[in-house]
Amino acid sequence: MTIAFEHDAIRAQFPTLAQQLEDQPLCYLDTAATSQKPQSVIDAMNHYYQLDNANVHRAAHQLSARATLNYEKVREQVQGFINSARLDEVIFTHGTTESINIVAYGISQQVNANDIILVDSAAHHANIVPWQQLAKKTGAIIKPIPLNDELSIDHAAFDELLKLSPKLVAFSHVTNALGTVNDVEILVQKAKSAGAITLVDGAQAIAHFDIDVQAIDCDFYVFSGHKMYGPTGVGILYGRFDQLDQLAPMLTGGEMIKTVSFAGTEFGDLPNKLEAGTPAISAVIGLGAAISFINALPKEQVRQHEQSLLTYLQQQLIQLGDIRLYGANKHNCGVVAFNVSSEHHQDVGILLDQQGIAVRCGHHCAMPLMQQLAIKGCCRASIGIYNNKQDIDQFITALRNVKELLL
Amino acid sequence: MSQNITSQSETLQPDNSYFSPLSEKISDAVTTIEQAKNWQDKYRQIMLIGKVLAPLAEAYKVETAQVKGCESQAWLYHHQIESQHFFCADSDSRIVKGLIAILLNATHGKTTTEIANFDLDHYFQQLGLSGQLSPSRTNGLTALANAIKQFAAA
């Protein structure tokens, strides 16, 4: 069931956006850091705590049975949302960072000294540092994948690197710092032809695109709930069954076992094997509500709305003048990265904050990319389903005031 | 996060001219911040105060003098004459440099006891700048104040 595209009605579902900051309406342009949550997500989590609170997969009482049923329903929702072939290919984690760490840790027995691991130069630290740790442990070698002029992965350079027969290739679907979109299906296909295991970081893509992991054909796809209108504390690790089943569990203990004795322990089957300990049950319930929220939106109209808003934002910044844009092009997704002339991004951020504008200013946990751009950092405005033209206009007016103060 | 003070002993120390008493312009300007009519005036004033601090020569902008825990880069040096403590500092952010100058206005030339008793929160609250003291990792003011206190207590 889809609703007609009434943007004001969609925005009205997000209670945080109704507040004033510094005597101005809050202008939230930091969705790439974390999205706001609709009332339905907040209600679902409250409902769980008020009526269904019990641990899952453990007790033999009604409450636990209900909690378990609702928790496992969300796994089915996620399966449908990303179109994975099997239900046990969907693992609940605490977020994208943990998902990548589970893979990087779990695969270490399959990695030998001098194996090559290719990593996206524009990646978020969460998709760099775990591979570095793996390389430290195994003697594998990390090679960054160069970027082209548009700051997405350079296919020619990638083809060259694939001749080294890498063990694993990790890259972003959409980069968090610049919003550049990588051609994931082609990149995965090339990597697979070279015999590499593939991991795609979908944290910045999941709220904006339809994700079909079977069409992408990657071995692993990871994302977080909190960037797709869901709560913090829950993420997803999707893995192709045979790859996922080979991972050594990073966390061991409760509920991931078949049998435990002091003579030895046998691990359970997927997904339990990779879900040790009590999960973030309320966050999983909230994620289910977030998926329902997204599924009820008219996808095509939402995409057009976000794209036209981003184009408008890029145009307004160019018109404002004295603005340096980074990696801005018409294919970008959700994000504009910029600096005001040669001013420090922190000064710009502090002055925008004085005017009720929420943007991110910093290195965006993508220091190698910042080094490549020869900047210390930048400001990043990012949009979500709830943003409208007034937000952009308020932001541009505020930025004009910042320019007056600084330049 | 505060800097490792022991490492500073190997760092090239700026000459004494850097540690001379602060210009009176700073304390005058700090009082005008309290009276600023709007955020523009307040931040314009903060940036002007920052300009009063002598810029550190590039040679002194080294990692061992850096105060970590700030989105911008900030460097801090300490010089002691008996129980009096003098500081010089710089930042690549104009607002942070202004905030440092405001911080030095309350600590530069003060005694060990005075610095130990210095209440950062109260001081910035008086100036209507408590918003700049968020525990967020991007704001280095608390880290700078801690570094000043550590130097003075060492």
Interface residues (C-beta under 8 A of the other chain):
Chain A: E22 E343 H344 H345 Q346 D347 G349 I350 L351 Q354 Q355 C361 G362 K376 G377 N401 E404 L405 L406
Chain B: W39 Q40 Y43 R44 M47 E71 S72 Q73 D92 S93 R94 I95 V96 Q132 T138
